[in-house]
Amino acid sequence: MCSEGVSFTPNDFSKTVGRKIRDLRKLYGLTQSELGDRIGSPSITVRQWEAGKRLPKLQMLCKVADALGVPVSSLLSEQKLVEWDRRKEGNNDAIHAGGTGRDGGSGCRN
């Protein structure tokens, strides 16, 4: 049980994480295949995550977060994506979450 008596099943969590990955991927303008290429995973795996059929392991969540330039916590939070801001850095677009790390990185260490 979560606080406030809200129940949260593993399936709900998989779907929440999958929606976040999908929404951020689309915001960043990537296809499932392009995201898969960036993280070294086949597009079918990305598709399964986004559908909530599979949950990525922490190492893979770090890779996804790094590829999208967001903190891992933004993929795990139930909070809606509201304060996203697209910033141009050289020739690359980077997406940063408002109120998170200064550099918009995932917070994972390689």
RODRENTI-233685 format. One line per field, with one value per residue (C-alpha): y, x, z. Coordinates in steps of 0.001 Angstrom, whole numbers, plus 524288, in hexadecimal, padded with zeros to 5 digits. Example, Ala and Ser with C-alpha at 12.3 -4.5 7.8 and 13.67 -1.06 7.14 Angstrom:
2
yy = (7EE6C:7FBDC)
xx = (8300C:83566)
zz = (81E78:81BE4)
END
This chain:
110
yy = (80000:80DB6:8192A:81DE8:80FD6:80F4F:801AA:8005A:7F38D:7EFB1:7F019:7FE28:801A0:7FB67:80323:80FCF:80E1F:80A13:81631:81ED6:81896:81A11:82823:82C5F:824FD:82BD3:838FB:836EB:8334C:8257F:8190F:80C9C:807B7:81401:81347:804E6:80803:8124F:808E3:7FC8A:7F59F:7F0DA:7F8ED:7ED6E:7EF06:7FD94:7FA53:7F077:7FA64:804C5:7FB39:7F7ED:7E9AD:7EA04:7F289:7F6AF:7F326:7FE69:7FE1E:7FF69:80A47:8118C:80FF4:814A9:82062:823A9:8227E:82BE4:834FA:8337C:82E72:82062:82581:82BDA:81E3C:81899:8238F:82334:831D6:83653:83C4E:84A99:852D9:84DA6:85729:8552F:85BCB:85C9A:858C4:85997:85088:847EF:84A35:8471C:8457B:849B6:84794:853A5:852F1:84754:84610:851D0:84AD5:84328:83663:829B4:82964:81BF0:81969:811A1)
xx = (80000:80484:801BA:7F3C3:7EEE4:7F10A:7F435:7FE62:80078:80CBC:8049C:80098:80ED3:812F1:8087B:80C48:81A9B:816DF:80E74:8197B:8232A:8198B:81603:8242A:82868:81DDE:8210A:82F23:82AAC:83017:82A43:82A88:83535:83D77:83C44:83FB4:84BDC:85018:84F0F:85397:8468B:83D4E:8313A:82880:82D9D:82A8D:81CFD:81ABE:81EE8:815FE:80A91:80D16:80FBB:81D99:824B0:83291:83D2A:843B0:84FBA:846F7:83F00:84BD4:84EE3:8414E:84262:84FE5:84B1F:84002:847FB:83F19:84101:83CD9:83364:82B6F:828EC:824EE:81C72:80DAF:80E18:809ED:813B4:8107B:81CA8:82450:82C0B:83331:84055:8496E:8577B:85FEC:859EC:85324:84620:8463B:83A7F:83BBC:8322B:82ED1:833E4:83CEF:84B8A:8527B:85786:84B14:852AF:84D01:85466:859B8:8681D:86ECF)
zz = (80000:7FCE5:805A4:80661:804FA:7F645:7F176:7E6EA:7DFAF:7D817:7CBA4:7CE8A:7D0C0:7C3C6:7BCB6:7C383:7BFEE:7B21A:7B03F:7B50B:7ABA7:7A05F:7A38C:7A508:798E0:790FA:7971C:79319:78553:78544:77FCC:787DA:77EDC:780AE:78F77:78EE1:786DD:790BB:79C2E:79538:795ED:78B36:78822:78C28:79A06:799FC:794C3:79FCB:7AA15:7A480:7A458:7B2A8:7AF4C:7B486:7BE3A:7BAF3:7C4A3:7CBC4:7C2FA:7B707:7BD76:7BF4D:7B0E2:7AD01:7B611:7B0C6:7A2B3:7A5A7:7AE55:7BA1F:7C7FD:7CA89:7D4BB:7C9DC:7C43D:7D165:7D682:7D5D8:7D3E8:7C666:7BD30:7BE83:7BF12:7B397:7AC09:79F3A:79E86:79326:79639:78A2D:78015:78A31:790C6:79F3F:7A7F4:7B609:7C10C:7C8B8:7D69C:7D488:7D25C:7CCCC:7C0DB:7BDF1:7BF0C:7C40E:7D0DA:7CD53:7CDFA:7C371)
END
